[in-house]
Amino acid sequence: MIDFPHSAPEGYSYEQVCFKTHVVAIWIHNHYRFDYNNGSPVSSIWGFYNLKTKCFHAPVNSKTVGNQVDIKNTTPYSAMQIKQTPLECAYV
């Protein structure tokens, strides 16, 4: 698949799955035990990677590819970008 630049945080792992012809879905699995699902791993979509353009994309949801993102602006937990107001930016 792809050479993913992030290392999985402790207690997590990544899975790459073919999503469409030229798109790979990257899933993050949380291996901590939760009571609501009888201890099964919890999965969330990290983001998408386009094999043709070699670009990462943030997810809109697990079935929809969102906007292109710079890998430097992503975290090991998600490719989604944090939207902040100018006032919030001043405090960060």
Biopython code that builds the backbone (N, CA, C, O; Angstrom):
import numpy as np
from Bio.PDB.StructureBuilder import StructureBuilder

atoms = [
    (1, "MET", "N", (0.842, -1.192, 0.000)),
    (1, "MET", "CA", (0.000, 0.000, 0.000)),
    (1, "MET", "C", (0.889, 1.258, 0.000)),
    (1, "MET", "O", (1.667, 1.470, -0.929)),
    (2, "ILE", "N", (0.766, 2.083, 1.044)),
    (2, "ILE", "CA", (1.532, 3.327, 1.078)),
    (2, "ILE", "C", (2.476, 3.339, 2.277)),
    (2, "ILE", "O", (2.264, 2.614, 3.249)),
    (3, "ASP", "N", (3.509, 4.159, 2.203)),
    (3, "ASP", "CA", (4.423, 4.361, 3.316)),
    (3, "ASP", "C", (3.845, 5.504, 4.144)),
    (3, "ASP", "O", (3.998, 6.674, 3.792)),
    (4, "PHE", "N", (3.179, 5.159, 5.248)),
    (4, "PHE", "CA", (2.465, 6.147, 6.063)),
    (4, "PHE", "C", (3.450, 6.852, 6.992)),
    (4, "PHE", "O", (4.201, 6.180, 7.699)),
    (5, "PRO", "N", (3.469, 8.197, 7.014)),
    (5, "PRO", "CA", (4.479, 8.935, 7.768)),
    (5, "PRO", "C", (4.286, 8.957, 9.289)),
    (5, "PRO", "O", (5.249, 9.195, 10.018)),
    (6, "HIS", "N", (3.074, 8.715, 9.781)),
    (6, "HIS", "CA", (2.831, 8.747, 11.223)),
    (6, "HIS", "C", (3.060, 7.369, 11.840)),
    (6, "HIS", "O", (2.833, 6.339, 11.204)),
    (7, "SER", "N", (3.510, 7.374, 13.082)),
    (7, "SER", "CA", (3.574, 6.143, 13.868)),
    (7, "SER", "C", (2.317, 6.082, 14.724)),
    (7, "SER", "O", (1.865, 7.099, 15.250)),
    (8, "ALA", "N", (1.763, 4.898, 14.858)),
    (8, "ALA", "CA", (0.541, 4.753, 15.648)),
    (8, "ALA", "C", (0.831, 5.052, 17.118)),
    (8, "ALA", "O", (1.825, 4.568, 17.658)),
    (9, "PRO", "N", (-0.025, 5.844, 17.774)),
    (9, "PRO", "CA", (0.144, 6.095, 19.205)),
    (9, "PRO", "C", (-0.002, 4.783, 19.995)),
    (9, "PRO", "O", (-0.525, 3.794, 19.483)),
    (10, "GLU", "N", (0.464, 4.795, 21.233)),
    (10, "GLU", "CA", (0.374, 3.603, 22.069)),
    (10, "GLU", "C", (-1.091, 3.184, 22.229)),
    (10, "GLU", "O", (-1.949, 4.013, 22.533)),
    (11, "GLY", "N", (-1.367, 1.908, 22.026)),
    (11, "GLY", "CA", (-2.732, 1.399, 22.138)),
    (11, "GLY", "C", (-3.542, 1.525, 20.856)),
    (11, "GLY", "O", (-4.727, 1.194, 20.844)),
    (12, "TYR", "N", (-2.928, 1.993, 19.783)),
    (12, "TYR", "CA", (-3.603, 2.185, 18.503)),
    (12, "TYR", "C", (-2.840, 1.456, 17.401)),
    (12, "TYR", "O", (-1.667, 1.118, 17.563)),
    (13, "SER", "N", (-3.514, 1.219, 16.286)),
    (13, "SER", "CA", (-2.857, 0.689, 15.093)),
    (13, "SER", "C", (-3.561, 1.259, 13.871)),
    (13, "SER", "O", (-4.689, 1.743, 13.961)),
    (14, "TYR", "N", (-2.886, 1.198, 12.732)),
    (14, "TYR", "CA", (-3.451, 1.679, 11.478)),
    (14, "TYR", "C", (-3.759, 0.497, 10.570)),
    (14, "TYR", "O", (-3.122, -0.553, 10.647)),
    (15, "GLU", "N", (-4.745, 0.692, 9.717)),
    (15, "GLU", "CA", (-5.075, -0.292, 8.683)),
    (15, "GLU", "C", (-5.346, 0.464, 7.391)),
    (15, "GLU", "O", (-6.077, 1.454, 7.384)),
    (16, "GLN", "N", (-4.761, 0.000, 6.311)),
    (16, "GLN", "CA", (-4.984, 0.607, 5.001)),
    (16, "GLN", "C", (-5.866, -0.325, 4.185)),
    (16, "GLN", "O", (-5.567, -1.511, 4.039)),
    (17, "VAL", "N", (-6.959, 0.222, 3.652)),
    (17, "VAL", "CA", (-7.938, -0.561, 2.912)),
    (17, "VAL", "C", (-8.214, 0.117, 1.578)),
    (17, "VAL", "O", (-8.378, 1.335, 1.519)),
    (18, "CYS", "N", (-8.265, -0.678, 0.499)),
    (18, "CYS", "CA", (-8.654, -0.111, -0.799)),
    (18, "CYS", "C", (-10.064, 0.457, -0.683)),
    (18, "CYS", "O", (-10.987, -0.236, -0.255)),
    (19, "PHE", "N", (-10.223, 1.712, -1.063)),
    (19, "PHE", "CA", (-11.513, 2.387, -0.958)),
    (19, "PHE", "C", (-12.149, 2.527, -2.331)),
    (19, "PHE", "O", (-13.305, 2.155, -2.532)),
    (20, "LYS", "N", (-11.393, 3.062, -3.266)),
    (20, "LYS", "CA", (-11.792, 3.169, -4.666)),
    (20, "LYS", "C", (-10.577, 2.801, -5.500)),
    (20, "LYS", "O", (-9.540, 2.443, -4.942)),
    (21, "THR", "N", (-10.674, 2.878, -6.798)),
    (21, "THR", "CA", (-9.598, 2.459, -7.683)),
    (21, "THR", "C", (-8.257, 3.071, -7.312)),
    (21, "THR", "O", (-7.256, 2.358, -7.242)),
    (22, "HIS", "N", (-8.216, 4.365, -7.074)),
    (22, "HIS", "CA", (-6.957, 5.056, -6.802)),
    (22, "HIS", "C", (-6.918, 5.662, -5.402)),
    (22, "HIS", "O", (-6.078, 6.518, -5.123)),
    (23, "VAL", "N", (-7.811, 5.231, -4.528)),
    (23, "VAL", "CA", (-7.887, 5.829, -3.195)),
    (23, "VAL", "C", (-7.783, 4.737, -2.126)),
    (23, "VAL", "O", (-8.444, 3.701, -2.200)),
    (24, "VAL", "N", (-6.936, 5.003, -1.134)),
    (24, "VAL", "CA", (-6.769, 4.107, 0.012)),
    (24, "VAL", "C", (-7.376, 4.783, 1.230)),
    (24, "VAL", "O", (-7.094, 5.952, 1.493)),
    (25, "ALA", "N", (-8.205, 4.063, 1.974)),
    (25, "ALA", "CA", (-8.751, 4.558, 3.238)),
    (25, "ALA", "C", (-7.802, 4.124, 4.350)),
    (25, "ALA", "O", (-7.388, 2.966, 4.403)),
    (26, "ILE", "N", (-7.462, 5.049, 5.230)),
    (26, "ILE", "CA", (-6.583, 4.755, 6.351)),
    (26, "ILE", "C", (-7.424, 4.793, 7.629)),
    (26, "ILE", "O", (-7.970, 5.833, 7.996)),
    (27, "TRP", "N", (-7.517, 3.651, 8.292)),
    (27, "TRP", "CA", (-8.298, 3.518, 9.518)),
    (27, "TRP", "C", (-7.375, 3.473, 10.714)),
    (27, "TRP", "O", (-6.286, 2.905, 10.639)),
    (28, "ILE", "N", (-7.800, 4.068, 11.821)),
    (28, "ILE", "CA", (-7.067, 3.976, 13.078)),
    (28, "ILE", "C", (-7.921, 3.149, 14.031)),
    (28, "ILE", "O", (-9.112, 3.410, 14.201)),
    (29, "HIS", "N", (-7.299, 2.151, 14.650)),
    (29, "HIS", "CA", (-7.999, 1.250, 15.570)),
    (29, "HIS", "C", (-7.510, 1.515, 16.984)),
    (29, "HIS", "O", (-6.307, 1.518, 17.246)),
    (30, "ASN", "N", (-8.449, 1.737, 17.891)),
    (30, "ASN", "CA", (-8.162, 1.938, 19.306)),
    (30, "ASN", "C", (-8.331, 0.588, 19.993)),
    (30, "ASN", "O", (-9.410, -0.001, 19.940)),
    (31, "HIS", "N", (-7.275, 0.090, 20.639)),
    (31, "HIS", "CA", (-7.307, -1.241, 21.233)),
    (31, "HIS", "C", (-7.644, -1.247, 22.720)),
    (31, "HIS", "O", (-7.568, -2.293, 23.364)),
    (32, "TYR", "N", (-8.016, -0.093, 23.274)),
    (32, "TYR", "CA", (-8.440, -0.064, 24.664)),
    (32, "TYR", "C", (-9.811, -0.726, 24.778)),
    (32, "TYR", "O", (-10.583, -0.731, 23.820)),
    (33, "ARG", "N", (-10.104, -1.273, 25.925)),
    (33, "ARG", "CA", (-11.375, -1.971, 26.129)),
    (33, "ARG", "C", (-12.448, -0.970, 26.558)),
    (33, "ARG", "O", (-12.244, -0.174, 27.474)),
    (34, "PHE", "N", (-13.587, -1.027, 25.883)),
    (34, "PHE", "CA", (-14.724, -0.190, 26.217)),
    (34, "PHE", "C", (-15.916, -1.089, 26.536)),
    (34, "PHE", "O", (-16.128, -2.104, 25.874)),
    (35, "ASP", "N", (-16.683, -0.717, 27.540)),
    (35, "ASP", "CA", (-17.831, -1.529, 27.949)),
    (35, "ASP", "C", (-18.960, -1.518, 26.920)),
    (35, "ASP", "O", (-19.664, -2.514, 26.758)),
    (36, "TYR", "N", (-19.132, -0.391, 26.224)),
    (36, "TYR", "CA", (-20.283, -0.274, 25.326)),
    (36, "TYR", "C", (-20.224, -1.228, 24.141)),
    (36, "TYR", "O", (-21.250, -1.485, 23.511)),
    (37, "ASN", "N", (-19.033, -1.762, 23.823)),
    (37, "ASN", "CA", (-18.944, -2.681, 22.684)),
    (37, "ASN", "C", (-18.301, -4.015, 23.081)),
    (37, "ASN", "O", (-17.726, -4.715, 22.248)),
    (38, "ASN", "N", (-18.412, -4.346, 24.356)),
    (38, "ASN", "CA", (-17.896, -5.614, 24.892)),
    (38, "ASN", "C", (-16.396, -5.801, 24.651)),
    (38, "ASN", "O", (-15.940, -6.926, 24.450)),
    (39, "GLY", "N", (-15.638, -4.723, 24.668)),
    (39, "GLY", "CA", (-14.193, -4.804, 24.569)),
    (39, "GLY", "C", (-13.624, -4.928, 23.177)),
    (39, "GLY", "O", (-12.413, -5.095, 23.031)),
    (40, "SER", "N", (-14.447, -4.854, 22.150)),
    (40, "SER", "CA", (-13.942, -4.930, 20.771)),
    (40, "SER", "C", (-13.179, -3.652, 20.426)),
    (40, "SER", "O", (-13.480, -2.591, 20.974)),
    (41, "PRO", "N", (-12.193, -3.735, 19.522)),
    (41, "PRO", "CA", (-11.488, -2.515, 19.115)),
    (41, "PRO", "C", (-12.449, -1.513, 18.460)),
    (41, "PRO", "O", (-13.401, -1.897, 17.780)),
    (42, "VAL", "N", (-12.180, -0.240, 18.678)),
    (42, "VAL", "CA", (-12.981, 0.830, 18.092)),
    (42, "VAL", "C", (-12.208, 1.378, 16.902)),
    (42, "VAL", "O", (-11.015, 1.659, 17.016)),
    (43, "SER", "N", (-12.869, 1.533, 15.767)),
    (43, "SER", "CA", (-12.230, 2.024, 14.549)),
    (43, "SER", "C", (-12.796, 3.371, 14.134)),
    (43, "SER", "O", (-13.996, 3.625, 14.241)),
    (44, "SER", "N", (-11.901, 4.228, 13.656)),
    (44, "SER", "CA", (-12.277, 5.540, 13.124)),
    (44, "SER", "C", (-11.493, 5.756, 11.838)),
    (44, "SER", "O", (-10.389, 5.235, 11.675)),
    (45, "ILE", "N", (-12.066, 6.516, 10.943)),
    (45, "ILE", "CA", (-11.355, 6.817, 9.705)),
    (45, "ILE", "C", (-10.308, 7.891, 10.012)),
    (45, "ILE", "O", (-10.644, 8.934, 10.573)),
    (46, "TRP", "N", (-9.046, 7.649, 9.651)),
    (46, "TRP", "CA", (-7.997, 8.649, 9.833)),
    (46, "TRP", "C", (-8.040, 9.627, 8.664)),
    (46, "TRP", "O", (-7.994, 10.842, 8.856)),
    (47, "GLY", "N", (-8.127, 9.094, 7.471)),
    (47, "GLY", "CA", (-8.146, 9.920, 6.275)),
    (47, "GLY", "C", (-8.014, 9.057, 5.043)),
    (47, "GLY", "O", (-8.171, 7.838, 5.110)),
    (48, "PHE", "N", (-7.727, 9.683, 3.919)),
    (48, "PHE", "CA", (-7.622, 8.985, 2.636)),
    (48, "PHE", "C", (-6.331, 9.374, 1.945)),
    (48, "PHE", "O", (-5.786, 10.451, 2.187)),
    (49, "TYR", "N", (-5.843, 8.490, 1.083)),
    (49, "TYR", "CA", (-4.653, 8.767, 0.293)),
    (49, "TYR", "C", (-4.962, 8.447, -1.163)),
    (49, "TYR", "O", (-5.405, 7.344, -1.482)),
    (50, "ASN", "N", (-4.724, 9.420, -2.048)),
    (50, "ASN", "CA", (-4.950, 9.238, -3.469)),
    (50, "ASN", "C", (-3.653, 8.741, -4.098)),
    (50, "ASN", "O", (-2.648, 9.452, -4.095)),
    (51, "LEU", "N", (-3.672, 7.528, -4.636)),
    (51, "LEU", "CA", (-2.469, 6.922, -5.225)),
    (51, "LEU", "C", (-2.038, 7.616, -6.508)),
    (51, "LEU", "O", (-0.852, 7.624, -6.839)),
    (52, "LYS", "N", (-2.983, 8.197, -7.229)),
    (52, "LYS", "CA", (-2.676, 8.859, -8.498)),
    (52, "LYS", "C", (-1.966, 10.191, -8.268)),
    (52, "LYS", "O", (-0.943, 10.476, -8.891)),
    (53, "THR", "N", (-2.521, 11.003, -7.363)),
    (53, "THR", "CA", (-1.955, 12.330, -7.108)),
    (53, "THR", "C", (-0.936, 12.326, -5.970)),
    (53, "THR", "O", (-0.230, 13.312, -5.760)),
    (54, "LYS", "N", (-0.861, 11.208, -5.233)),
    (54, "LYS", "CA", (0.042, 11.063, -4.081)),
    (54, "LYS", "C", (-0.220, 12.132, -3.025)),
    (54, "LYS", "O", (0.712, 12.718, -2.474)),
    (55, "CYS", "N", (-1.509, 12.377, -2.749)),
    (55, "CYS", "CA", (-1.921, 13.386, -1.775)),
    (55, "CYS", "C", (-2.816, 12.767, -0.708)),
    (55, "CYS", "O", (-3.568, 11.828, -0.969)),
    (56, "PHE", "N", (-2.715, 13.320, 0.508)),
    (56, "PHE", "CA", (-3.595, 12.913, 1.597)),
    (56, "PHE", "C", (-4.826, 13.804, 1.600)),
    (56, "PHE", "O", (-4.761, 14.976, 1.229)),
    (57, "HIS", "N", (-5.955, 13.231, 2.025)),
    (57, "HIS", "CA", (-7.215, 13.971, 2.099)),
    (57, "HIS", "C", (-7.855, 13.735, 3.456)),
    (57, "HIS", "O", (-7.811, 12.629, 3.995)),
    (58, "ALA", "N", (-8.451, 14.790, 4.001)),
    (58, "ALA", "CA", (-9.199, 14.667, 5.242)),
    (58, "ALA", "C", (-10.525, 13.972, 4.941)),
    (58, "ALA", "O", (-11.040, 14.077, 3.828)),
    (59, "PRO", "N", (-11.075, 13.271, 5.917)),
    (59, "PRO", "CA", (-12.378, 12.643, 5.687)),
    (59, "PRO", "C", (-13.516, 13.617, 5.992)),
    (59, "PRO", "O", (-13.413, 14.434, 6.907)),
    (60, "VAL", "N", (-14.595, 13.526, 5.226)),
    (60, "VAL", "CA", (-15.846, 14.186, 5.595)),
    (60, "VAL", "C", (-16.565, 13.235, 6.543)),
    (60, "VAL", "O", (-17.075, 13.640, 7.588)),
    (61, "ASN", "N", (-16.593, 11.976, 6.160)),
    (61, "ASN", "CA", (-17.038, 10.862, 6.991)),
    (61, "ASN", "C", (-16.333, 9.626, 6.445)),
    (61, "ASN", "O", (-15.459, 9.756, 5.588)),
    (62, "SER", "N", (-16.681, 8.453, 6.908)),
    (62, "SER", "CA", (-15.939, 7.257, 6.501)),
    (62, "SER", "C", (-16.158, 6.859, 5.047)),
    (62, "SER", "O", (-15.436, 6.008, 4.529)),
    (63, "LYS", "N", (-17.139, 7.456, 4.381)),
    (63, "LYS", "CA", (-17.428, 7.106, 2.995)),
    (63, "LYS", "C", (-17.193, 8.247, 2.019)),
    (63, "LYS", "O", (-17.412, 8.088, 0.818)),
    (64, "THR", "N", (-16.747, 9.404, 2.521)),
    (64, "THR", "CA", (-16.586, 10.579, 1.664)),
    (64, "THR", "C", (-15.206, 11.191, 1.836)),
    (64, "THR", "O", (-14.795, 11.527, 2.946)),
    (65, "VAL", "N", (-14.492, 11.331, 0.718)),
    (65, "VAL", "CA", (-13.176, 11.960, 0.710)),
    (65, "VAL", "C", (-13.352, 13.468, 0.756)),
    (65, "VAL", "O", (-14.138, 14.033, -0.005)),
    (66, "GLY", "N", (-12.619, 14.116, 1.648)),
    (66, "GLY", "CA", (-12.717, 15.569, 1.787)),
    (66, "GLY", "C", (-11.598, 16.295, 1.080)),
    (66, "GLY", "O", (-11.050, 15.809, 0.090)),
    (67, "ASN", "N", (-11.265, 17.456, 1.593)),
    (67, "ASN", "CA", (-10.250, 18.317, 0.993)),
    (67, "ASN", "C", (-8.844, 17.761, 1.169)),
    (67, "ASN", "O", (-8.559, 17.023, 2.112)),
    (68, "GLN", "N", (-7.974, 18.135, 0.237)),
    (68, "GLN", "CA", (-6.574, 17.753, 0.317)),
    (68, "GLN", "C", (-5.930, 18.452, 1.513)),
    (68, "GLN", "O", (-6.220, 19.618, 1.783)),
    (69, "VAL", "N", (-5.049, 17.733, 2.236)),
    (69, "VAL", "CA", (-4.361, 18.308, 3.388)),
    (69, "VAL", "C", (-2.856, 18.088, 3.262)),
    (69, "VAL", "O", (-2.400, 17.144, 2.618)),
    (70, "ASP", "N", (-2.108, 18.969, 3.885)),
    (70, "ASP", "CA", (-0.660, 18.805, 3.976)),
    (70, "ASP", "C", (-0.398, 17.853, 5.140)),
    (70, "ASP", "O", (-0.909, 18.073, 6.238)),
    (71, "ILE", "N", (0.376, 16.817, 4.925)),
    (71, "ILE", "CA", (0.623, 15.815, 5.957)),
    (71, "ILE", "C", (1.241, 16.445, 7.203)),
    (71, "ILE", "O", (1.075, 15.913, 8.301)),
    (72, "LYS", "N", (1.946, 17.555, 7.060)),
    (72, "LYS", "CA", (2.547, 18.248, 8.209)),
    (72, "LYS", "C", (1.493, 18.849, 9.130)),
    (72, "LYS", "O", (1.766, 19.099, 10.304)),
    (73, "ASN", "N", (0.293, 19.084, 8.610)),
    (73, "ASN", "CA", (-0.785, 19.678, 9.402)),
    (73, "ASN", "C", (-1.733, 18.626, 9.974)),
    (73, "ASN", "O", (-2.806, 18.971, 10.471)),
    (74, "THR", "N", (-1.357, 17.362, 9.912)),
    (74, "THR", "CA", (-2.194, 16.295, 10.452)),
    (74, "THR", "C", (-1.585, 15.770, 11.745)),
    (74, "THR", "O", (-0.435, 16.071, 12.064)),
    (75, "THR", "N", (-2.356, 14.989, 12.482)),
    (75, "THR", "CA", (-1.868, 14.368, 13.712)),
    (75, "THR", "C", (-1.912, 12.853, 13.538)),
    (75, "THR", "O", (-2.522, 12.368, 12.585)),
    (76, "PRO", "N", (-1.288, 12.102, 14.424)),
    (76, "PRO", "CA", (-1.386, 10.647, 14.335)),
    (76, "PRO", "C", (-2.817, 10.141, 14.528)),
    (76, "PRO", "O", (-3.108, 8.990, 14.201)),
    (77, "TYR", "N", (-3.709, 10.974, 15.050)),
    (77, "TYR", "CA", (-5.082, 10.559, 15.320)),
    (77, "TYR", "C", (-6.052, 10.854, 14.188)),
    (77, "TYR", "O", (-7.048, 10.147, 14.040)),
    (78, "SER", "N", (-5.787, 11.881, 13.383)),
    (78, "SER", "CA", (-6.734, 12.242, 12.325)),
    (78, "SER", "C", (-6.114, 13.214, 11.316)),
    (78, "SER", "O", (-5.202, 13.975, 11.638)),
    (79, "ALA", "N", (-6.632, 13.164, 10.098)),
    (79, "ALA", "CA", (-6.227, 14.118, 9.071)),
    (79, "ALA", "C", (-7.157, 15.324, 9.051)),
    (79, "ALA", "O", (-6.931, 16.266, 8.292)),
    (80, "MET", "N", (-8.201, 15.306, 9.876)),
    (80, "MET", "CA", (-9.137, 16.425, 9.900)),
    (80, "MET", "C", (-8.438, 17.667, 10.433)),
    (80, "MET", "O", (-7.652, 17.597, 11.378)),
    (81, "GLN", "N", (-8.731, 18.785, 9.824)),
    (81, "GLN", "CA", (-8.126, 20.051, 10.200)),
    (81, "GLN", "C", (-8.985, 20.752, 11.240)),
    (81, "GLN", "O", (-10.213, 20.741, 11.152)),
    (82, "ILE", "N", (-8.336, 21.359, 12.224)),
    (82, "ILE", "CA", (-9.059, 22.085, 13.267)),
    (82, "ILE", "C", (-9.362, 23.478, 12.749)),
    (82, "ILE", "O", (-8.466, 24.205, 12.321)),
    (83, "LYS", "N", (-10.632, 23.839, 12.794)),
    (83, "LYS", "CA", (-11.031, 25.181, 12.372)),
    (83, "LYS", "C", (-11.111, 26.055, 13.611)),
    (83, "LYS", "O", (-11.866, 25.767, 14.540)),
    (84, "GLN", "N", (-10.328, 27.123, 13.617)),
    (84, "GLN", "CA", (-10.305, 28.026, 14.749)),
    (84, "GLN", "C", (-10.660, 29.440, 14.308)),
    (84, "GLN", "O", (-10.355, 29.863, 13.192)),
    (85, "THR", "N", (-11.306, 30.147, 15.209)),
    (85, "THR", "CA", (-11.589, 31.554, 14.963)),
    (85, "THR", "C", (-10.298, 32.345, 15.170)),
    (85, "THR", "O", (-9.366, 31.830, 15.789)),
    (86, "PRO", "N", (-10.217, 33.570, 14.675)),
    (86, "PRO", "CA", (-9.014, 34.382, 14.901)),
    (86, "PRO", "C", (-8.699, 34.553, 16.386)),
    (86, "PRO", "O", (-7.531, 34.603, 16.771)),
    (87, "LEU", "N", (-9.730, 34.642, 17.214)),
    (87, "LEU", "CA", (-9.509, 34.791, 18.649)),
    (87, "LEU", "C", (-8.872, 33.524, 19.227)),
    (87, "LEU", "O", (-7.969, 33.608, 20.060)),
    (88, "GLU", "N", (-9.341, 32.349, 18.786)),
    (88, "GLU", "CA", (-8.754, 31.085, 19.251)),
    (88, "GLU", "C", (-7.312, 30.962, 18.788)),
    (88, "GLU", "O", (-6.466, 30.450, 19.522)),
    (89, "CYS", "N", (-7.024, 31.422, 17.586)),
    (89, "CYS", "CA", (-5.645, 31.355, 17.053)),
    (89, "CYS", "C", (-4.700, 32.211, 17.884)),
    (89, "CYS", "O", (-3.526, 31.870, 18.034)),
    (90, "ALA", "N", (-5.194, 33.310, 18.420)),
    (90, "ALA", "CA", (-4.360, 34.210, 19.213)),
    (90, "ALA", "C", (-3.904, 33.557, 20.514)),
    (90, "ALA", "O", (-2.853, 33.911, 21.048)),
    (91, "TYR", "N", (-4.677, 32.615, 21.026)),
    (91, "TYR", "CA", (-4.336, 31.957, 22.280)),
    (91, "TYR", "C", (-3.537, 30.688, 22.109)),
    (91, "TYR", "O", (-3.092, 30.105, 23.097)),
    (92, "VAL", "N", (-3.345, 30.245, 20.881)),
    (92, "VAL", "CA", (-2.606, 28.997, 20.665)),
    (92, "VAL", "C", (-1.167, 29.270, 20.326)),
    (92, "VAL", "O", (-0.396, 28.334, 20.111)),
]
sb = StructureBuilder()
sb.init_structure("model")
sb.init_model(0)
sb.init_chain("A")
sb.init_seg("    ")
for serial, (resi, resn, name, xyz) in enumerate(atoms, 1):
    if name == "N":
        sb.init_residue(resn, " ", resi, " ")
    sb.init_atom(name, np.array(xyz, "f"), 0.0, 1.0, " ", f" {name:<3s}", serial, name[0])
structure = sb.get_structure()
